């Protein structure tokens, strides 16, 4: 079998004969082709969280041949995670999620490099971590991390593929620098305790797969520069009625981050901002 060589519009990286076969269903697509598959291989994507959303996102990134996948995760696998978190299995209970995540992704595709960031993402390390990646995917389940990742991506000039789930509902959007950001949609966090977490209210396991797959698709569209992204649009999914609705978003000129007169010009203390307790590393 012939190894696909570089094209003028593709990054300077080749696909091995084994990879040509592995990604053949991509390569025969006119929207992807050999050049697009090399773009995927040359891309670096950071996934924040190895839980309900981070699982399907990172699995599909690995299956598609995204060359470098970074995972930010500090928690350990709990029995209650296994209802929806597809990166982990029963044997992984009490193990660091970052370990089972890397093992699972490597088992799916040994050609991808999985970078472990075994720590909470914070104002102290976010800019350094994000700097090494082309696109960031948010799978966090708390408001402090959501605002932190949004701000860090905007200040770093990185595209953020965002998603959220609760009960039977989910949403997804894409925030590109210079356009709408998370603070345009939600200028201030809700009062502590007003919005329940998945641990408090519950979540249908399958909705994480729906939203995570949408997020992965948006990453592919960004890398390949195809289709119409969810930029300046919020996709809302109601699994009970199986209705998909799209809301138009636009940049708020009064946004404290991306507005005409920004007041947020550096990362802040997001636990104080959201009135939430700081995340703690689990004991060894």
C-alpha positions in Angstrom: 0.0 0.0 0.0 1.3 3.4 -0.9 2.0 5.9 1.9 0.1 9.2 1.4 2.6 12.0 0.9 2.3 15.6 1.7 0.2 18.0 -0.4 0.9 21.7 -0.8 -2.0 22.6 1.6 -1.4 19.9 4.2 1.0 20.0 7.1 4.4 18.4 6.7 3.5 15.0 8.2 2.9 11.6 6.5 0.5 8.8 7.2 1.8 5.3 7.5 0.2 2.5 5.5 -1.5 1.3 8.6 -3.0 4.7 9.2 -4.2 5.0 5.6 -6.2 1.9 6.2 -7.4 2.9 9.7 -8.7 6.3 8.4 -9.8 5.1 5.0 -13.4 6.2 5.6 -12.2 9.7 6.2 -9.8 9.7 3.3 -12.4 8.8 0.7 -14.5 11.8 1.8 -14.0 14.9 -0.4 -14.3 17.1 2.7 -11.4 15.4 4.4 -9.2 13.5 2.0 -5.5 12.8 2.6 -4.7 16.4 3.3 -7.4 16.7 5.9 -6.4 13.6 7.6 -2.9 14.9 7.9 -4.3 18.1 9.4 -6.0 16.0 12.0 -2.8 14.2 12.8 -0.9 17.4 13.1 -3.5 19.0 15.5 -3.3 19.4 19.2 -6.6 19.5 21.2 -7.0 20.0 24.9 -9.9 18.4 26.7 -10.8 19.8 30.1 -12.2 17.0 32.2 -12.3 13.2 31.6 -15.9 12.8 32.7 -19.3 12.6 31.0 -18.5 15.0 28.2 -14.7 14.6 28.1 -15.1 10.9 27.5 -17.0 10.8 24.2 -15.1 13.9 23.0 -11.7 12.5 23.6 -12.6 9.0 22.3 -13.9 10.4 19.0 -10.8 12.7 18.7 -8.6 9.6 19.2 -10.5 7.5 16.7 -10.4 10.2 14.1 -6.6 10.5 14.4 -6.1 13.8 16.2 -2.4 13.6 16.8 -2.1 15.1 20.2 -4.8 15.0 22.9 -4.3 16.7 26.2 -6.5 15.7 29.1 -6.8 17.9 32.2 -8.2 15.8 35.1 -7.4 15.4 38.8 -10.2 13.2 40.1 -10.4 9.5 40.7 -13.0 7.1 39.3 -16.1 6.6 41.4 -18.7 3.9 41.0 -21.4 6.5 40.3 -19.3 7.8 37.3 -19.8 4.5 35.4 -23.4 5.3 34.4 -22.1 7.8 31.8 -18.3 8.2 31.8 -17.2 6.0 28.9 -13.5 6.3 29.5 -13.6 4.3 32.7 -14.6 0.8 33.6 -15.5 -1.1 36.8 -11.9 -2.2 37.3 -10.8 1.5 37.3 -12.7 2.5 40.4 -10.5 4.4 42.8 -7.8 4.9 40.1 -7.0 8.3 38.8 -9.2 9.2 35.9 -6.2 10.5 34.0 -4.7 7.1 34.0 -7.7 5.1 32.8 -8.4 7.9 30.2 -4.9 7.5 28.7 -5.1 3.8 28.7 -8.5 3.8 27.0 -7.5 6.3 24.3 -4.2 4.5 23.6 -6.1 1.2 23.3 -8.5 2.8 20.8 -5.6 4.3 18.7 -1.9 3.8 19.5 -1.0 6.4 16.9 -2.2 9.4 19.0 -0.2 11.0 21.8 -2.2 11.5 25.0 -0.7 14.2 27.3 -1.6 14.0 31.0 -2.3 17.1 33.0 -2.9 15.5 36.4 -4.1 18.6 38.3 -7.1 21.0 38.5 -6.9 23.7 35.9 -6.4 27.0 37.8 -5.6 30.6 37.3 -2.0 29.7 38.0 -1.6 27.0 35.4 -4.3 27.6 32.7 -2.4 29.9 30.4 0.6 27.7 30.4 -1.4 24.5 29.7 -3.6 26.0 27.0 -0.7 27.6 25.2 0.4 24.2 23.9 -2.8 23.5 22.1 -4.7 24.6 19.0 -8.3 24.1 20.3 -9.7 23.7 23.8 -12.8 21.6 24.6 -14.6 22.3 27.9 -16.1 19.3 29.7 -16.1 20.9 33.2 -19.1 20.5 35.4 -18.8 23.6 37.6 -19.1 27.3 36.9 -15.7 28.4 38.3 -13.9 26.2 35.8 -16.2 27.2 32.9 -15.5 30.9 33.5 -11.8 30.2 33.9 -11.5 28.2 30.7 -13.5 30.8 28.8 -11.3 33.7 30.0 -8.1 31.8 29.5 -9.0 30.8 25.9 -10.0 34.3 25.0 -6.9 35.8 26.5 -4.8 33.2 24.7 -6.5 33.6 21.4 -7.7 30.0 21.3 -11.0 28.6 20.1 -13.2 27.0 22.8 -15.7 24.3 22.0 -18.1 24.4 25.0 -20.7 22.0 26.2 -23.0 21.4 29.2 -25.5 18.8 30.3 -28.1 18.3 33.1 -31.0 15.9 33.5 -32.3 15.4 29.9 -30.9 18.6 28.5 -27.7 19.6 26.8 -26.1 22.5 25.0 -23.1 23.2 22.8 -21.5 26.2 21.2 -18.2 27.4 19.8 -16.4 30.6 21.1 -13.9 32.0 18.7 -11.6 34.8 19.7 -13.0 38.2 18.7 -16.5 37.0 18.6 -19.0 36.0 21.3 -17.7 34.5 24.5 -19.3 32.7 27.5 -19.5 35.9 29.4 -21.6 37.5 26.7 -24.2 34.8 27.3 -23.7 34.6 31.1 -22.2 37.8 32.4 -22.4 36.7 36.0 -22.6 33.2 37.6 -25.8 32.2 39.3 -25.9 32.5 43.1 -24.4 29.4 44.8 -26.9 26.6 45.0 -29.4 28.0 42.5 -28.4 25.7 39.7 -28.0 22.0 40.8 -25.1 19.9 39.7 -25.4 16.5 38.0 -24.6 14.9 41.4 -27.6 16.8 42.9 -30.2 16.7 40.1 -29.0 13.7 38.0 -28.3 13.3 34.3 -29.3 10.9 31.6 -26.1 9.0 30.7 -26.8 9.0 27.0 -27.1 12.8 26.8 -23.4 13.1 27.5 -22.7 11.0 24.4 -25.0 13.3 22.3 -23.4 16.5 23.4 -19.9 15.1 23.5 -20.2 13.8 19.9 -21.4 17.3 18.8 -18.4 18.9 20.5 -16.1 16.5 18.8 -17.7 17.2 15.4 -17.2 20.9 16.0 -13.5 20.3 16.7 -13.2 18.4 13.4 -14.9 21.2 11.5 -12.5 23.8 13.0 -9.4 21.7 12.1 -10.6 20.9 8.6 -12.2 24.3 8.0 -15.4 22.8 6.7 -19.1 23.3 7.2 -20.8 25.9 9.3 -19.5 26.0 12.9 -21.6 26.7 16.0 -19.8 30.0 16.3 -22.2 32.7 17.6 -24.9 30.0 18.0 -26.1 28.0 21.0 -27.5 24.5 20.2 -30.0 23.4 22.8 -31.0 19.7 23.0 -34.0 18.3 24.8 -33.7 14.5 24.9 -37.2 14.0 26.2 -38.8 15.5 23.1 -35.7 15.0 20.9 -35.9 18.6 19.8 -32.8 20.5 18.7 -33.1 24.3 18.8 -30.5 26.9 17.8 -30.3 30.3 19.4 -28.3 33.1 17.7 -25.6 34.7 19.9 -23.7 37.9 19.4 -20.8 39.6 21.0 -21.9 42.0 23.8 -20.1 45.3 23.5 -20.5 45.6 27.3 -19.0 42.2 27.9 -16.3 42.5 30.7 -14.0 40.2 28.7 -14.5 40.7 25.0 -16.4 43.9 25.0 -15.4 47.4 23.8 -14.0 48.4 27.3 -12.9 45.1 28.9 -12.4 45.0 32.7 -11.2 41.4 32.8 -7.7 41.5 31.3 -6.2 38.7 33.3 -7.3 35.6 35.1 -8.9 36.1 38.5 -9.9 34.0 41.5 -12.9 32.1 40.0 -13.9 30.4 43.2 -14.4 33.8 44.8 -16.2 35.1 41.7 -18.6 32.1 41.6 -18.9 31.8 45.4 -17.8 28.1 45.2 -15.3 26.2 47.4 -12.0 25.5 45.7 -11.4 22.1 44.1 -9.2 19.8 46.1 -6.9 17.0 44.8 -8.1 13.6 46.1 -5.9 12.0 48.7 -3.5 9.3 47.6 
